[in-house]
Amino acid sequence: MTSQASKAAAFRVLHDGEAFVIPNPWDAGSARVLEALGFRALATTSSGLAFTLGRLDGSVTLDEMAEHAGALDRATELPVSADLENGYGAEPEQVATAIRHAAEAGAVGGSIEDFDRDERRLYPLDHATARIVAAVEAARGLPFPFTLTARAENHIRGDPDTQDTIRRLQSFEEAGADVLFAPGLETIDDVRTICGSVGKPVNVLARPAMRLAELVDAGARRVSVGGALTWTAVKAFADAATAIRDDGAFSALGSRVPLADWFGG
């Protein structure tokens, strides 16, 4: 298996080249399919992981996240970046612990958001930045180049203040984050504005109406899909099950997939 240091170096190099898509599997099987389809890196999805545990997003523990990231790492040869939510605690020390725990599990990158899930508000900028400083220090203390993504959550938390998003991302950049992320941008103009306001690679969360080419043209260097692949699969499952329950119809069960090709025999 590819060493963690090699995966970390490969992941860092990806950010220096052409823009790329980093899809979000929800389990080891979906991770292996994405690898077989030619993607070059993976990111976990907190909502997708929560679904596999029968819960809503925000209810996963740090230990559960680490176990999941480790399973994805062992399942493929690809670099794995972990969705670390808000670092599983408000304090900078807790964020640093989350970074180290994710790395111990096998992740070579991770994201930290600036949203306080207990208080249901964004952390004040000074505190949010201190949390990223602690995450950077923890990442730099690892024996390989851990790629840290800092997230400004305004646009998906009911406060789509672009200027505040820019201030936050610029502060996180100054604090040493490797990648910047403002999930929930709704238009290509928003993407262009955010990307043009910072100097580090920007991750963009894809939306159904968007195309990769236009995101790249607007400045995106990395594109993720969050829990969307999970929900695409879950909806197909639920639609088939509903047809069985309501109509006694099994027509949706005819799908076949090339598992032998995807899983190597």
N, C-alpha and C positions, 0 to 999 in steps of 0.2 A: 504494500500500500504506500501511496505517496506520503512523505513525511509532512508534519504540520508546518515546519519551516518552509518546505517547498511550496505547499499550498498557499501560505501567507505571501511568499514572494510572487507567486503567479497572480494572486489577487491584486497585489499592489501594482503590478505591471499592467493589468487590465485597465486601471484608472489612468494610465499614462498613454494609452492608445486610443483607438476609435471607440465611440460610444457603444455601450453594450446593454443587453437586457439581462437582469438578474431575477429570474422567476422565483416564486415562493411556494415550495412544496409543503404538504401538511404531514407527510409521513415518509418512511424510508422507501416505500414502493413508488410514490410519486416522485421522489428525488431521483431514483434510478431511471425512471422514464425520462425525466428532463435531461439527465446526463446523456442518455441514449439518443435523444433528439438533437443533441449538439450544443446545448447551453454550456457556458464556461464557468459559471459560478452560481451559487444558490444562496437565498436568504430565507430564514425562517419567517413564519407569520404567527404572531401571538394569537390572533383570532382563529386561525386554522388549527393551531395546536390545541387551543381551548375546546374547539369543536370535537377533536378526537378524544377528549376527556369528558365529553358530555356537558360542557360548561360554556358560559359566555366569556367574551374577551375581558381581560383584566383580572381573571381569577386564578391564573397560573402562577405557581411559585417559582422562585429562583432555581430550586433543585429540579423541578419538573422541566423548566426551560433548558437547563444544562443537560439533563438526560436526553431530551429531544434533540438538541444540537449535536450531541455526541452520536446519537443514532444516525442522523443524516450524514455526519462526517464519516462514520464507518461504512455507510452504505455506498458511497461514491468516492471517486478520486477528485471531486471538485472542491474548491474552497467554499466554506460555509460562513456566512455572516449571520449573527443572531439578533433577532428583534428582542432587545432587553427592556422594552417598554420604558418606564421612568427610572429604571435602575433598581426597582424593588425597594424603594425607600426614598425619603426626601433629602437625606443628608449626603454630602459629598462622599463620606466614607462608605456609605452603602452602595453608591454608584461604583466606586473603585472595586468593592468586593464583587459586584456583578460582573465587571469586566474580567477580573481574574478568574472567577468561577466559569465563565463562558470559555475562556481560553483553556483552562484545565480540561474542559469537556471535549475540546477539539476545534472550536470555532477560531477563525482567523480574523474576524471582524465582528463588529456589533454596533447597534444604534442605541442612543439614549435620547429620550424625548424630554421636553420641558413642561410637561403637564402633570400636575399633582392630582392623581386619581382619587385620593381621599377627600381633598377639599374641592375637587372639580373646578380647578382654575389653573391658569398658567403660573408657573413660578415667577416671582419678580426677576427681572433681568440679571441683577447682580447675583442672586442665588442660583439662577439657572446657569450662569457662566461659571460660578464656582464649582458646580457639579461637573461641568465639562472639563474644567482644569483638573479635577480629581481623576476623571476618567482618562484624560490624556496621560497623567502621571502614571497611572496603573498600567496603561497600554505600553508606555515607553519602558516600563520596568520588566516587560516580558522578553524572553529570549528570541523573539521573532517579530517581524513588523506587523503588529495588529492594526487593522484599518478601522479607525473610529469614525462613525457617522453621528453627527449632532442634528437633532430634529427640532424645528420650530413648528409647534402644533396649531398655531392660530387658525388656519383655514379649515381644519377638521374639528375644531372645538368651539365653533360658533362665534369666532372673532376674526373674520377674514381681513385683518388690518395689514395690508401689504407693507406699509412703512415699518410697522413694528416687527413684522417677519424679517425684513431686511436688517433692522437693527440687531435682532437676535442672532441671525445667521452671521453677520459681520463680527459680532462679539464672540461667537463660538469659533469662528475662523481664527480670530486673534488668539483665542485660548489654546489653539493647536489641533482642532478637529481636522481630520483628513478629508472627509466628505460632508457635505451639507445637504439638508433634506427638509423641505416644507411640504408635507403631504397635503393633498386636497386642493391643489391649484386647479382651477376650473378652465382656464383658457390658455391658449398658446401665448398670448400677450403677457399673462401672468408669469408663465414659465420664462419668457424672454427677459422680463423685468428682473426676476429673482436671479437668474443666471448671470445677467449683466452687472449685478451689484456686488458680486463676490468673486474671489480669485481661486477658490478651491472647486474641485468637481462637485456638481450638483446631481443628486438623485431625484428623479421625478416619479411620482406615483401615477401610473397610466390610468386613463379613463376610457370608457368604451368608444367615445367619439374621436379619440386621438389616434394619430398614426406615428409610428416610430420616426419616420423621416422628418416630420414637422417638429417633433420634440428635439431631435438632434439639431435641426436648423435653428431652433430657439436657444440652443446652448446646453441642453441636457447631456451629461456624460454617462449617466447610468439610469436605467429605467426599471422599476420594480412593479409588481402587480398586487402586493398586499395579500389579502385573503381571497381575491377574486377567483383564482383557479380552484380553490376549495369550494367556493359557493357554486361555481359552474358545475363541478362534479356532483355536489350535494343536490342541486336542483334536478339534474338528470336522474339521479337515484330516487328522489322524492316523487318526481313526475311518473316514473315507471311504477313505483309502489302504489301511488294514488290510482293509476289506471287499473292495476290489479284489484285494489280494494273496491273501486266504484263500478268498474265495467267488467271485471273478470277477464281483462285483456292482458295477454302476455306478449304482445307484439314488440314491446320495447326491449325484450330480453334477447333479441337476436344479435346484439352487438358482439363483435369479436375483436380482440386486440392482439398484436404480435408479441406476446410476452417473451417467447423464446428469443426473438431478435433483440428486444429491449434488455432482457436480463442475461443475454449471452449464453443461451442454451437451455 
